[in-house]
Amino acid sequence: MSAVTAQGLRKTYGGQAALDGIDLRVDRGTVCGLLGPNGAGKTTAVRILTTLLRPSGGRAEVAGFDVVTQPRQVRRNIGLVGQHTAVDELLTGRQNLELFGRLYHLGAAAARARAEELLERFGLEHAGPVKEYSGGMRRRLDLAASMILAPPVLFLDEPTTGLDPRSRAEIWRTVRDLVSGGTTVLLTTQYLEEADQLADRISVIDAGRVVAEGTPDELKSKLGGDRLDVVIHDPGRLEEAAGIVGRAASGPAEVDHDTRHVSAPVSERVQALTQVLAALAAAGIEAEDVALRRPTLDEVFLDLTNKGGSAK
Protein backbone atom coordinates (compact mmCIF):
# COMPACT_ATOMS: atom_id res chain seq x y z
CA MET A 1 0.00 0.00 0.00
CA SER A 2 1.24 3.50 -0.83
CA ALA A 3 2.25 5.96 1.87
CA VAL A 4 2.59 8.86 -0.58
CA THR A 5 0.79 9.34 -3.89
CA ALA A 6 0.62 12.26 -6.31
CA GLN A 7 -1.37 12.43 -9.53
CA GLY A 8 -0.87 15.20 -12.07
CA LEU A 9 0.55 17.51 -9.39
CA ARG A 10 1.06 21.05 -10.68
CA LYS A 11 2.32 24.34 -9.27
CA THR A 12 2.61 27.56 -11.25
CA TYR A 13 4.04 30.96 -10.39
CA GLY A 14 3.04 33.80 -12.67
CA GLY A 15 2.24 31.44 -15.49
CA GLN A 16 5.51 29.49 -15.16
CA ALA A 17 5.25 25.85 -14.11
CA ALA A 18 7.44 24.80 -11.20
CA LEU A 19 5.68 21.41 -11.24
CA ASP A 20 4.14 20.33 -14.52
CA GLY A 21 1.93 17.36 -13.72
CA ILE A 22 4.12 14.91 -11.77
CA ASP A 23 2.95 11.47 -10.71
CA LEU A 24 4.56 9.84 -7.69
CA ARG A 25 4.06 6.76 -5.53
CA VAL A 26 6.00 5.74 -2.45
CA ASP A 27 5.24 2.34 -0.92
CA ARG A 28 5.10 2.00 2.84
CA GLY A 29 8.34 1.10 4.58
CA THR A 30 10.55 2.12 1.63
CA VAL A 31 12.82 4.99 0.63
CA CYS A 32 11.97 6.99 -2.49
CA GLY A 33 14.74 9.21 -3.83
CA LEU A 34 13.63 12.40 -5.58
CA LEU A 35 16.46 13.58 -7.81
CA GLY A 36 16.86 16.53 -10.13
CA PRO A 37 19.06 19.53 -10.90
CA ASN A 38 18.74 22.78 -8.97
CA GLY A 39 15.35 24.34 -9.65
CA ALA A 40 13.83 21.13 -11.03
CA GLY A 41 10.90 21.21 -8.60
CA LYS A 42 12.02 18.81 -5.85
CA THR A 43 11.55 21.18 -2.92
CA THR A 44 8.28 22.48 -4.39
CA ALA A 45 6.98 18.90 -4.44
CA VAL A 46 8.03 18.35 -0.81
CA ARG A 47 6.37 21.60 0.28
CA ILE A 48 3.10 20.55 -1.33
CA LEU A 49 3.23 17.04 0.12
CA THR A 50 3.89 18.45 3.61
CA THR A 51 1.00 20.97 3.29
CA LEU A 52 3.31 24.01 3.31
CA LEU A 53 2.20 24.95 -0.21
CA ARG A 54 -1.08 24.50 -2.06
CA PRO A 55 -0.91 22.88 -5.51
CA SER A 56 -2.27 24.65 -8.58
CA GLY A 57 -3.66 21.37 -9.89
CA GLY A 58 -3.71 17.62 -9.44
CA ARG A 59 -4.04 15.85 -6.12
CA ALA A 60 -1.85 14.16 -3.53
CA GLU A 61 -2.32 11.97 -0.48
CA VAL A 62 0.07 11.29 2.39
CA ALA A 63 -0.65 8.47 4.85
CA GLY A 64 -4.07 8.17 3.25
CA PHE A 65 -5.06 11.84 3.72
CA ASP A 66 -5.54 14.52 1.08
CA VAL A 67 -2.95 17.31 1.39
CA VAL A 68 -5.48 20.02 0.46
CA THR A 69 -8.70 18.92 2.18
CA GLN A 70 -7.15 17.12 5.19
CA PRO A 71 -3.96 19.05 6.01
CA ARG A 72 -4.20 18.57 9.79
CA GLN A 73 -4.39 14.80 9.46
CA VAL A 74 -1.42 14.87 7.07
CA ARG A 75 0.67 16.90 9.54
CA ARG A 76 -0.07 14.46 12.35
CA ASN A 77 1.42 11.66 10.26
CA ILE A 78 4.60 13.25 8.89
CA GLY A 79 8.00 14.47 9.96
CA LEU A 80 10.05 16.97 7.96
CA VAL A 81 13.78 17.64 8.00
CA GLY A 82 14.57 20.64 5.82
CA GLN A 83 17.82 21.79 4.24
CA HIS A 84 18.80 23.84 7.30
CA THR A 85 18.91 22.75 10.93
CA ALA A 86 15.93 23.93 12.99
CA VAL A 87 17.25 23.50 16.52
CA ASP A 88 18.27 26.08 19.15
CA GLU A 89 22.06 26.18 19.50
CA LEU A 90 21.93 27.63 23.02
CA LEU A 91 19.97 24.65 24.37
CA THR A 92 21.16 21.09 24.89
CA GLY A 93 19.84 18.31 22.71
CA ARG A 94 17.62 17.13 25.57
CA GLN A 95 16.18 20.63 26.06
CA ASN A 96 15.51 20.96 22.33
CA LEU A 97 13.64 17.67 22.18
CA GLU A 98 11.62 18.44 25.30
CA LEU A 99 10.70 21.79 23.75
CA PHE A 100 9.56 20.11 20.54
CA GLY A 101 7.55 17.62 22.60
CA ARG A 102 5.72 20.43 24.38
CA LEU A 103 5.08 22.15 21.03
CA TYR A 104 3.49 18.89 19.89
CA HIS A 105 1.21 19.11 22.97
CA LEU A 106 2.87 16.34 24.96
CA GLY A 107 2.74 16.76 28.71
CA ALA A 108 5.95 17.62 30.55
CA ALA A 109 6.57 14.05 31.73
CA ALA A 110 5.77 12.56 28.31
CA ALA A 111 8.03 15.10 26.58
CA ARG A 112 10.92 14.25 28.92
CA ALA A 113 10.44 10.51 28.40
CA ARG A 114 10.26 10.85 24.61
CA ALA A 115 13.35 13.10 24.57
CA GLU A 116 15.31 10.53 26.59
CA GLU A 117 14.22 7.72 24.27
CA LEU A 118 15.21 9.62 21.13
CA LEU A 119 18.55 10.82 22.52
CA GLU A 120 19.50 7.21 23.19
CA ARG A 121 18.20 6.02 19.82
CA PHE A 122 20.20 8.65 17.92
CA GLY A 123 23.34 8.35 20.03
CA LEU A 124 23.09 11.82 21.59
CA GLU A 125 22.38 10.98 25.23
CA HIS A 126 25.74 12.32 26.48
CA ALA A 127 25.94 15.43 24.26
CA GLY A 128 25.91 18.95 25.70
CA PRO A 129 24.84 22.28 24.16
CA VAL A 130 23.98 22.13 20.46
CA LYS A 131 26.56 24.85 19.69
CA GLU A 132 29.22 22.23 20.47
CA TYR A 133 27.73 19.62 18.09
CA SER A 134 29.37 18.51 14.86
CA GLY A 135 27.38 18.86 11.63
CA GLY A 136 26.42 15.20 11.71
CA MET A 137 25.23 15.43 15.32
CA ARG A 138 23.05 18.45 14.50
CA ARG A 139 21.41 16.60 11.63
CA ARG A 140 20.81 13.58 13.87
CA LEU A 141 19.16 15.91 16.38
CA ASP A 142 17.03 17.32 13.54
CA LEU A 143 15.97 13.78 12.66
CA ALA A 144 15.20 13.06 16.30
CA ALA A 145 13.04 16.20 16.54
CA SER A 146 11.10 15.11 13.44
CA MET A 147 10.38 11.76 15.13
CA ILE A 148 8.84 13.16 18.35
CA LEU A 149 5.42 11.76 17.42
CA ALA A 150 6.89 8.70 15.62
CA PRO A 151 5.32 9.69 12.26
CA PRO A 152 4.88 6.93 9.68
CA VAL A 153 6.15 9.18 6.84
CA LEU A 154 9.35 11.22 6.97
CA PHE A 155 10.41 13.84 4.40
CA LEU A 156 14.14 14.56 4.13
CA ASP A 157 14.95 17.57 1.94
CA GLU A 158 18.67 17.34 1.14
CA PRO A 159 19.51 16.26 4.72
CA THR A 160 23.27 15.82 4.23
CA THR A 161 24.11 18.98 2.26
CA GLY A 162 27.41 20.39 3.48
CA LEU A 163 28.29 17.42 5.69
CA ASP A 164 31.65 15.66 5.54
CA PRO A 165 31.74 11.99 4.41
CA ARG A 166 31.83 10.64 7.98
CA SER A 167 28.80 12.69 9.06
CA ARG A 168 26.95 11.73 5.86
CA ALA A 169 27.56 8.04 6.61
CA GLU A 170 26.14 8.57 10.12
CA ILE A 171 22.93 10.00 8.65
CA TRP A 172 22.69 7.12 6.17
CA ARG A 173 22.88 4.59 9.02
CA THR A 174 20.21 6.51 10.92
CA VAL A 175 17.87 6.57 7.92
CA ARG A 176 18.34 2.83 7.36
CA ASP A 177 17.48 2.18 11.01
CA LEU A 178 14.31 4.27 10.72
CA VAL A 179 13.18 2.43 7.58
CA SER A 180 13.91 -0.96 9.14
CA GLY A 181 11.52 0.10 11.90
CA GLY A 182 8.73 0.75 9.37
CA THR A 183 9.15 4.45 8.57
CA THR A 184 8.53 5.54 4.97
CA VAL A 185 11.05 8.09 3.67
CA LEU A 186 10.88 10.50 0.76
CA LEU A 187 14.39 11.84 0.21
CA THR A 188 15.51 14.70 -2.02
CA THR A 189 19.25 14.88 -2.53
CA GLN A 190 21.97 16.33 -4.75
CA TYR A 191 24.25 13.39 -3.96
CA LEU A 192 23.77 10.58 -6.46
CA GLU A 193 25.72 8.15 -4.25
CA GLU A 194 23.26 8.92 -1.44
CA ALA A 195 20.28 7.92 -3.57
CA ASP A 196 22.13 4.83 -4.78
CA GLN A 197 22.86 3.81 -1.18
CA LEU A 198 19.45 4.51 0.37
CA ALA A 199 16.65 4.53 -2.19
CA ASP A 200 14.51 1.52 -3.07
CA ARG A 201 13.10 3.52 -6.00
CA ILE A 202 14.11 6.80 -7.62
CA SER A 203 12.10 9.42 -9.49
CA VAL A 204 14.16 11.86 -11.57
CA ILE A 205 12.55 15.30 -11.98
CA ASP A 206 13.60 17.82 -14.62
CA ALA A 207 11.78 21.04 -15.49
CA GLY A 208 8.93 20.10 -13.18
CA ARG A 209 8.30 16.71 -14.76
CA VAL A 210 9.22 13.14 -13.88
CA VAL A 211 11.56 12.08 -16.70
CA ALA A 212 12.41 8.60 -15.36
CA GLU A 213 11.67 6.32 -12.43
CA GLY A 214 12.69 2.89 -11.23
CA THR A 215 15.13 1.14 -8.94
CA PRO A 216 18.76 2.31 -9.10
CA ASP A 217 19.67 -0.80 -11.12
CA GLU A 218 16.77 -0.27 -13.53
CA LEU A 219 17.86 3.31 -14.17
CA LYS A 220 21.47 2.25 -14.69
CA SER A 221 20.39 -0.38 -17.21
CA LYS A 222 18.89 2.39 -19.37
CA LEU A 223 22.45 3.30 -20.37
CA GLY A 224 23.08 -0.14 -21.80
CA GLY A 225 24.39 -2.38 -19.05
CA ASP A 226 28.13 -2.72 -18.50
CA ARG A 227 30.75 -0.30 -19.76
CA LEU A 228 34.32 -0.94 -20.83
CA ASP A 229 36.82 1.75 -19.78
CA VAL A 230 40.34 1.99 -21.22
CA VAL A 231 43.07 4.52 -20.38
CA ILE A 232 45.60 4.87 -23.22
CA HIS A 233 49.27 5.71 -22.56
CA ASP A 234 49.87 7.63 -25.81
CA PRO A 235 47.32 10.46 -26.29
CA GLY A 236 48.16 10.52 -30.01
CA ARG A 237 46.57 7.08 -30.45
CA LEU A 238 43.32 7.80 -28.63
CA GLU A 239 41.16 7.91 -31.76
CA GLU A 240 42.67 4.67 -33.03
CA ALA A 241 41.97 3.05 -29.66
CA ALA A 242 38.42 4.41 -29.73
CA GLY A 243 37.89 2.67 -33.06
CA ILE A 244 39.07 -0.63 -31.59
CA VAL A 245 36.84 -0.27 -28.51
CA GLY A 246 33.91 0.81 -30.68
CA ARG A 247 34.08 -2.36 -32.80
CA ALA A 248 33.61 -4.49 -29.69
CA ALA A 249 30.97 -2.26 -28.14
CA SER A 250 27.19 -2.22 -28.29
CA GLY A 251 27.14 1.58 -28.62
CA PRO A 252 29.38 4.50 -29.59
CA ALA A 253 32.70 4.93 -27.82
CA GLU A 254 33.27 8.16 -25.90
CA VAL A 255 36.71 9.80 -25.77
CA ASP A 256 38.05 12.11 -23.05
CA HIS A 257 41.28 13.64 -24.35
CA ASP A 258 42.19 15.24 -21.03
CA THR A 259 42.27 11.91 -19.18
CA ARG A 260 43.25 9.75 -22.24
CA HIS A 261 40.12 7.75 -21.51
CA VAL A 262 37.91 5.70 -23.85
CA SER A 263 34.57 4.34 -22.65
CA ALA A 264 31.79 2.39 -24.37
CA PRO A 265 28.78 0.21 -23.46
CA VAL A 266 29.20 -3.55 -23.98
CA SER A 267 26.62 -6.32 -24.01
CA GLU A 268 28.99 -9.32 -23.81
CA ARG A 269 31.42 -8.15 -21.17
CA VAL A 270 34.02 -10.95 -21.18
CA GLN A 271 34.03 -11.31 -24.95
CA ALA A 272 34.37 -7.55 -25.46
CA LEU A 273 37.20 -7.29 -22.93
CA THR A 274 39.12 -10.14 -24.56
CA GLN A 275 38.59 -8.74 -28.04
CA VAL A 276 39.71 -5.21 -27.10
CA LEU A 277 42.83 -6.37 -25.24
CA ALA A 278 43.89 -8.56 -28.16
CA ALA A 279 43.24 -5.80 -30.72
CA LEU A 280 45.13 -3.16 -28.71
CA ALA A 281 48.11 -5.50 -28.31
CA ALA A 282 48.09 -6.32 -32.02
CA ALA A 283 48.09 -2.60 -32.85
CA GLY A 284 50.89 -1.89 -30.40
CA ILE A 285 48.70 0.47 -28.32
CA GLU A 286 49.63 0.45 -24.63
CA ALA A 287 46.74 0.55 -22.17
CA GLU A 288 47.51 1.92 -18.71
CA ASP A 289 44.23 0.68 -17.27
CA VAL A 290 41.31 -1.46 -18.43
CA ALA A 291 38.11 -1.99 -16.44
CA LEU A 292 34.56 -3.31 -16.76
CA ARG A 293 31.94 -1.52 -14.67
CA ARG A 294 28.24 -0.76 -14.34
CA PRO A 295 27.07 2.75 -15.29
CA THR A 296 26.98 5.08 -12.31
CA LEU A 297 23.86 6.90 -11.18
CA ASP A 298 25.75 10.12 -11.97
CA GLU A 299 25.90 9.10 -15.64
CA VAL A 300 22.21 8.22 -15.64
CA PHE A 301 21.36 11.56 -14.04
CA LEU A 302 23.41 13.54 -16.57
CA ASP A 303 21.93 11.58 -19.47
CA LEU A 304 18.36 12.16 -18.29
CA THR A 305 18.69 15.85 -17.38
CA ASN A 306 20.85 17.27 -20.21
CA LYS A 307 17.93 18.02 -22.51
CA GLY A 308 17.10 21.54 -21.38
CA GLY A 309 16.70 24.02 -18.54
CA SER A 310 14.81 23.47 -15.34
CA ALA A 311 11.96 25.33 -13.68
CA LYS A 312 12.27 27.07 -10.36
PyMOL commands that set and color helices and strands:
alter all, ss='L'
color gray80, all
select helices_A, chain A and resi 42-49+71-76+93-103+108-121+130-132+135-146+165-180+192-198+216-221+235-248+269-282+297-304
alter helices_A, ss='H'
color red, helices_A
select strands_A, chain A and resi 2-13+16-27+31-35+57-62+65-66+78-81+153-157+184-188+201-206+209-214+227-232+254-256+261-265+287-293
alter strands_A, ss='S'
color yellow, strands_A
deselect
rebuild
show_as cartoon
